[in-house]
C-alpha cells in the first residue's frame, strides 16, 4: 500500500502528514486552508523539500498529476505546469 507517512502531533492531539509538516517548515508558515502538497517526482516517500510543491487546491494537484502522467508517457501536455497552477508556491531548495 502506498500511504503517506504520518506522525503524532501532541499539540493538535492527532496524526499529521509528514509531507505537510516538511512543506510548512520549508515555507516558514502553516499551509493555508485548501493548500495541498504535491510530490514533483511522484514518490510519496520522498520528503525532500525540493521534491514538494505547495499548490492552492486539489484541482491544481489534479492538473499537476495529469501533466506528470503525460510527460511520463511522452505525450506533450497542452500547457506547462506553471501555466496551469498559477498561484502555486515553490518551496525553497534545501541548503544543506
N, C-alpha and C positions, 0 to 999 in steps of 0.2 A: 504494500500500500504506500502511496506517495503523499504522506501527510506533512503538514508544516510543523516544525519544531515549536514547542510551547514551554514556558516556564511559569512558575507561580509568582504572582505579584502580591507581596504582603500588604501593600498599601490599598490596592483595589480588592484584595481578597478573592482573586480569581486567576485563572491561567490566561496568559497573554502570548501572542505570537512573537517569536524572536525576531523575525524579519521586520516586523513593525517597530520593535524596540531599536534595532540597528538603524533603520531609516530615520526614526525620530532623533536618535542621538547624532547621526551624521548631519541632519538638517539643523540641529541645535534648537529644536522646538517639537512640541507634540504634533502629531498628524492632525490635520483638520477633519471635521466631520465629512464623511463621504470619500476622503482620500484613500486610495488603495496602493499597495506596493507591488510593483511588477519586477520579476526576475528577468533581466535582459537576456541571459543565456538559456532560460527555460529550466534551469536546475534549481528546484525549490530548496535544496540543501546548501546552495552556495550563498552564504550570508555576507559576503564581502560587500562593503558599501558601494564600490564601483559597479557591482552587479545589480544594484537595486535602484529603481526609479519610482518616485512618488508621483502617482497620477491623480488627477482631480476626481475621477469617478470610475465606477465599474465599467461603464460604457467605453471610456478611454482605454481601460485594461483590455477589453474585448478587441478593440481596434489594434492594439499593440500585439496581441496574440495572433490575430489574423495576418498582420504584416509579417510577423516572425514565421508563421507557417508557410506563407507564400515564398518567403526568402529561402526556407529550407528545401522547398520543392523546386526551387529555381524559377518560380513564376515571378514576374515583375509586378510588384504592387503598384496600384494606380497612384498612390500618394506615399510620401515619405512619412515615417513615424512622427517627426516633428510637426508636420503639417496637420496630421490627424488628431494629435493630442495637445493642441495649443493650450498653454496654461499648465503643463506638467512641470514638475520641479526636479531638476537633476541634482543628484547627491554629489557632494564634493569627493574628489578622489582621496583615497586613504594615503596619508603622507608617510606612513610607516612601513 
